[in-house]
Amino acid sequence: MVTEFLIVCQLVFLAGFVDAIGGGGGLISLPAYLMAGIPAHFAVGTNNLSSPLGTTCATFEFARSVH
């Protein structure tokens, strides 16, 4: 259980990094959730929640840095 958690954390971090650079991080995070044994409907819901949140945070950071 702990090993799966650590693997998923690393893959989701990689997915966020890829998503911030060029988009498409869901292609990494969704299989990571499924590999961890999360049911498919929870995995898709979590993936659909994390994408807009990441975009919102990136938008606020960009707006804050631009004068």
C-alpha positions in Angstrom: 0.0 0.0 0.0 2.8 2.5 0.9 4.8 1.5 -2.2 1.8 2.1 -4.5 1.2 5.5 -2.8 4.8 6.5 -3.4 4.7 5.4 -7.0 1.4 7.2 -7.6 2.8 10.4 -6.0 5.8 10.4 -8.3 3.7 9.7 -11.4 1.2 12.4 -10.5 4.0 14.9 -9.9 5.4 14.0 -13.4 1.9 14.4 -14.8 1.6 17.8 -13.3 5.0 18.8 -14.7 4.1 17.6 -18.2 0.7 19.3 -17.9 2.3 22.6 -16.9 4.8 22.5 -19.8 2.7 21.3 -22.7 -0.5 19.7 -21.5 -1.6 16.1 -21.6 -0.7 15.2 -18.0 -3.9 13.1 -17.7 -2.3 10.5 -20.0 0.2 9.8 -17.2 -2.0 10.4 -14.1 -5.0 8.3 -15.1 -3.1 5.1 -15.7 -1.2 5.8 -12.4 -4.5 5.9 -10.5 -5.7 2.7 -12.1 -2.4 1.0 -11.4 -2.9 1.8 -7.7 -6.2 0.0 -7.7 -8.5 3.0 -7.5 -11.8 2.2 -9.1 -12.2 3.6 -12.6 -15.0 6.0 -11.8 -13.0 7.5 -8.9 -9.8 7.7 -11.1 -11.6 9.5 -13.9 -13.3 11.9 -11.4 -10.0 12.7 -9.7 -8.3 13.2 -13.0 -11.1 15.5 -14.2 -10.8 17.5 -10.9 -7.0 17.9 -11.0 -6.8 19.3 -14.5 -8.9 22.4 -14.0 -7.3 23.0 -10.6 -3.8 22.9 -12.1 -4.9 25.3 -14.9 -6.5 27.7 -12.4 -3.3 27.8 -10.2 -1.2 28.4 -13.3 -3.5 31.2 -14.5 -3.3 32.9 -11.1 0.5 32.6 -11.0 0.7 34.0 -14.5 -1.7 36.9 -13.7 0.3 37.7 -10.5 3.6 37.8 -12.3 2.4 40.0 -15.2 2.0 43.7 -14.4 
